[in-house]
Each structure stands twice: as structure tokens, then as C-alpha cells.
Amino acid sequence: MTEWGRRALAGLAIYKDRRIVLIALMGIASGLPLLLTLSTLTYWLRTVGVDRTTIGILALVGLPYTLKPLWAPILDQLPAPYPFARLGQRRGWAIIIQIFLMIAIAALGFTNPAADLFMTGLAVLLIAFLSASQDVVIDAFRIELLSDDEQGAGAAATQGGYRIGLLLAGAGALALSDFYDWQIVFLCLAACVPIGMIGVLLAVEPSNDSRQPVQSVKAFVKTGVIEPFVEFLARPSAIFILIFVLLYKFGDAIGGFMANPFYVDIGFTGTEIALVSKTTGVLATMIGVIVGGALVRAIGLLKALVVGGILQAVTNFLFAWVATVGPDVSALAVAVWGDNFTGGLGSAAFIAYLSALCNKEFTATQYALLTSLMAMGRTIMSTPSGYLVDMVGWAEFFILTAFLAVPGLILIAILARTGAGLSSRKAI
């Protein structure tokens, strides 16, 4: 067997680790509320008659995913309130957030977007805030649980669980909505939140001897706010890293945000969308994230990012093809399977890279900074997506999203020459 093969098999063996399984459960907790603020929301709004331009503007409800570095230092440095502090820094905050998240998801079903879009938007905004806060804690939890050479598998497990969460909030919500009122749909989704709680409670709280008790507001600002950003921005390639994080999955994200309105406009039914896009497509994603995790171990982090970036761009052309052939379920299946596989592969490599960038003294804050930039691609920068579709049409729209991957690929070459900007942690 070649050295490449031996390294790939070693990368696959780690998926049996108990910590990796629990990380996958936490990934479910992250994926479930995220999709509610993205494609499930857009599908719901489109079915009740909200116009596409308004749907595009409502991407702004995802702003908490971009702004989470503002409150990440609190979750990173301050202990959880009593009695949850007894669970530890990461577990305590995670359980508090998940309790409120379950309540907020249930409450969303009692709003009526056709009559009062503001209240629906407000409820989704609250879910996005709680979801973003949960991500801050869970991402730090994952990074601190694993050693440097395990981060690729951890990223793949996170993405695998995340996709299962998307399946629940996507296929589950869309299929149920064909038979039940949206109140029942959101109550069922709220009942899935405890899956993530199980992962949190069964995991061992990671020790972090470098975190000191906060003695004053001044000390908190210095340790929790200033030092994480100063340490990161002092790296020679910091600016290139931030631009890369913003752009790497931008084309994939902007296309994904308008996916469900695209399916509705082409003429697919909710059941067809659930079967192809939200159910069977998850298998392709799961295969993709597993391959992505093994690929990082076999060929290295930056090369895996290049492979993932190119494949993600190419598969966007498949949706342009679907736009020309119409509501053909077979064509949709080809496009979705290709897109989900490459999206999973690219995401595993990307999350592994973001994890390796973080200094463990400031895990939650630095990772929140990086993922907030990633979220900007699907929030602020996605707001013109509906207008763009109206201007050029669906096929041309997806062709344009494919070319949005080019700047990110160029930046990988720049990062490779500058040491990739990794922290004092070893590269994977």
C-alpha cells in the first residue's frame, strides 16, 4: 500500500473515537437552527407568497452569525451562571443556550409571515442569535477536545452531524409541511434540540489551564477582547487569511441561499425537494465530509482546500443545467448529489483549517471571528441574490456563482507562500 493510502486509512480509523461521535452530536445541534434561518425560512416565505426580493433582503436575519465576535469573549472567558457553572465553561454555556434555543424554535411556529412578517423576522433573528452563540461554545469545545492531528477528523465529524441537523430542519420541515401546519413542524424541530444536549453532557469538559479567573472589567477587556485579536492580527498573513475566509465558500453560500426558491420556481414539489435535496443528498454530503477529512490527512490541508474549492465551483454549473431542463427529478438528483459531495469535502478541509488557525488560549473568540467572516458571505453579501436572479435568470445566476470561487483559490496560493498563517499549533 502506498504512503498516501496508509495515511488515508489512519485518517479514517479515528472516526471510531468516542469524542468524535459526541462531536457529531454537537454538529447536529449546530445544523438544526442554522437551516431554519436560511433555506427552510426562504421556502416557507415563498410558499405563503413573499416576493423574491424581500426574501433576499431577509438574509439579514443571519447577521448574528457575522456579529458573534462581539459577545464571544463573554462565552470564552466568563463562567456560566449558577447552577450551570458546575458543568464547566463549555458545557455550562452550551446547555443554557440550547434550552432557550428550543423555546425560540417552538415559538417561531406561532408567527404568521403572511400577516406579520416583522414578528416572524424577529423570531428568526432570536434563533440566529442563540444559534450563533451555541456555535461559539461548541466550536471551542470541539477544538479543545482534540489534538492538532485530530482536527481534520473533528471537522469532518462536525460537518457530518451538521448535515444531519440540516436534514432534520430541511427534509423534515419540508416534508412535514406538506401534511401538517407549520406550528407542528417547528414544535417537532424544537424537540430535536436535546440531541445536541446529549452530546454536550456526555463529553468531558476540556481543561484549559491558561484561562485565568476574571478579576475586573479591565482584565476581561484585556484578556478576553484585546489579546485574541492582537495575537491573530500580528501574524504576517492575517489580512490574507481574513479575505480568504470571507471568499472561500462565498459562491457556494450565495447559491445555496436561493436554492429553495429556485426549486419552487422550477416546479418541484415539497416532497421531491425533501427526497432529493434534503434526504438522499445528505448521504453524498456524509461521504464528502469523510473523504474530506481523510484527504486532509493524506495530502495536506492547503492541497485539500484547493481540491475542494475547484470541485465546489464546478458543481454550481449543474444547477444552471437544471434551470434549462426544467422540473426533471433525475437532473435535480445529479446536481444535488454532486453539489453535496463537493460541499462536504470542501467544508471538512475548510473547518479543519479554521480550527488550526486558533490559539487555544482564545479558542472561542478567534474561531468566532473567523466563522463570522464566513457567515458574512451568506448574509450581508447574499442580500442582492434575489435581485440578481430577477435580472439575469436562474441559469446565468448559478454560472456567476461558480466564478465567485476564483478569488479564494488565488488566495490559497498566497497563503501557502506565507506559511498559511497558522497559530503556534502545528499544522494538520
Secondary structure, 3 states (H helix, E strand, C coil): CCHHHHHHHHHHHHHHCHHHHHHHHHHHHHHHHHHHCCHHHHHHHHHCCCCHHHHHHHHHHHHHHHHHHHCHHHHHHCCCCCCHHHHCHHHHHHHHHHHHHHHHHHHHCCCCCCCCHHHHHHHHHHHHHHHHHHHHHHHHHHHHHCCHHHHHHHHHHHHHHHHHHHHHHHHHHHHHHCCCCHHHHHHHHHCCCHHHHHHHHHCCCCCCCCCCCCCCHHHHHHHHHHHHHHHHHCCCCHHHHHHHHHHCCHHHHHHHHCHHHHHHHHCCCHHHHHHHHHHHHHHHHHHHHHHHHHHHHHHCHHHHHHHHHHHHHHHHHHHHHHHHHCCCHHHHHHHHHHHHHHHHHHHHHHHHHHHHHCCHHHHHHHHHHHHHHHHHCCCHHHCCHHHHHHHHCHHHHHHHHHHCCHHHHHHHHHHHHCCCCCCCCCCC
